[in-house]
Every structure is written in structure tokens, then in C-alpha cells.
Amino acid sequence: MQPIVYLFFPGTCAEAMRFYAATFGSEEPEILAVGTMPPEVRSRMPPMEDETVMHAALKVGAGWIYASDDMTSETPAMAGCNISVSFPTLEEAHRVFAVLAEGGEVRMPLEPTFFAPAFGSLTDRYGTRWMIMADEPEAA
């Protein structure tokens, strides 16, 4: 068993998932739009634009991020949880932190802490909350 993060976006899912793929150096995300649904299934759904993302999947390292557009437009902003990602080097942690922070809000700058060479938290331009960390270097 492995928990998987599932994010909801207000119509920006495809854009956000492609941004995350580029940020993390992942393959292009799998994106299933409402317009690809079989007609008999779609007829039971509320009216939506063809481009609305029904489901998206992005492989990040050994884990996954799943997402979709909020079809009800009632999902509140992300609060009370974060996606935590730890990187093997300070350089990679700083690079990813800077990219995610662009257009977002830094809640805690990425800096050394008592528990890691670097830790910081932010909310990106899509409203996703992140905790970014660098791993301890391996003992030689």
C-alpha cells in the first residue's frame, strides 16, 4: 500500500501538472480530459468543457501525484496539509524551491535547520502547499 496525493484545481490542472513535470524533471503527465469520456458516461455528468481534466497522473521520483479539475468549483483552498519532497543535494532542493516559489508565497525560506541541511515551505502559484528539504549528506 502506498498513499498518493490527489490535488484539485479550479480549471488549471493540466497547466499545473505540466509545470510540476518540468519542475521535477518528470515525464509528461498522463492527462485525461472530459472530452475523451465515452458519451454514455459523459451524459450522466454535469455539463463541462471538453478540456476539463477528469484525471491526471504524474510520476515524481518513486511516488505519484494525481489531480483533476474541481468539477463542482466548491473545493476550498489547500490547507492543513503539504506535499513534502526531499532532495539528495542542496543544489536540487534550492532549484526546485526557487521554481515552485516563483509567483507563489514563501512561508519559510529554504535554509539550514537543526534537522536537515535545508528546509523551507511555500505555496505555489496554483495553491499547492510544499515542504522542500535537502537530505543529510552520506557519511564518507
N, C-alpha and C positions, 0 to 999 in steps of 0.2 A: 504494500500500500504506500502511495506517495501523494500527499496533498498537492493540489495545483491551484495557483492563484487564478481567479476569474474576475476580470475587470469589466465594468460597464461604462460606456462613453455616450455623450449626448450628440451622436452623429459624427464623431471624429475617430471612430475605432480603426478604420483602415489606415488613416494618416498616422495615428499613434503607433499602431503595430509596426508599420514600415519604419517609423522613426526609431523604435526600440530595436528592430532588427539591425539597422545601420549602427546604432549606438553600441550594441553588444557584439557586433561582428557576426551576427547570426545569418542563416539562410533567410530568404524571403519568407514571410509568414504565409500560412495557408489561410485564405480568406474566402468564406462562403457568403455570398450576398443573397438577400431575399429573392432577387430576380432569378436565382438558379433553382429555387424550390419547385418541386412538381406542382402543377396547377391545383390538383386535388387537395394538397396540403395548404398551399397558399390561400385557397378560398376560405379556409377556416380561421385565417389570421386577420387581425385588423388591417386596414389599408396602410401600406408603407411604400416608400420609394424603392425601386429596384436595387439601388446602391446600398441600402441599409444593410449593415453587416449582421448576419444571423449568428455566425460563429467564426472566430479566428483562433489560430494556434501558432505559437512562436516558440521554437526550441531555443533556450538560453542556457548554455553550458549543459549540465546534466538534467536541468529542470525545464519546465514549461510555463508559459503564460498563456492563458486562454482569455478571450474577450469577445464582446459583442456591443453593438449599439443598443442603448436602452430603448426598447420598443414602446415603453409606456411613458417615457420622459419624466418619470417620477423618482428615479434613483437619486438619493441625496449624495452630496459630495463625499468623497472618501474620507473617513475619519475613524480613529480608533485602531487603525492597523497600518502597516507599512510593508513594502516589499524590501527585504534585506538581501543584499548581494555583497559577497566578499571576494576580493581580487587577490591574486598571488603577488602582485607588485604594487608599490606605491604609485608608480607612474600610471598604471592602468586604472587604479582607483581614482586618481586625480583627473585623468582624461574623461572617464565616464561621468564623474561628478560634475565636471565643467559643462559637458554636453547636456546632461539632464537639467542642470540649473539654468541654462540659457532660456530666458522667457518664463522662468518659474520663480519660486521663492525658496531661498536657503533658510532653513530653520536652525541649523547648526553647521558652521563651516567645517569642511573636511580638515581635521588637524589631529596631531598625536593625542592619544589618551592613555590612561593607565592600563587599558585592556587591549589596545591594538596600536600599531604604528600610525594608523589614521582612521578616523570615523567621522561621519557627517550625515546630516539628514536634510531632505528638501522635498518640496512638492514641485513636480514638473509642470510644464505648460498645459498638460492635459488633465491636471488634477490628481495625478498618481503620486502617492507618497512613497519615498525611497529612503532607505538607510544604506549608505555605502561605506565599506570597510576595506582596509588592506590587511592581509594575513600577516602573522608573525613570520619573519624570515626563518628558514630552516637552519637548525644548528649545524655548523660545519664539522 
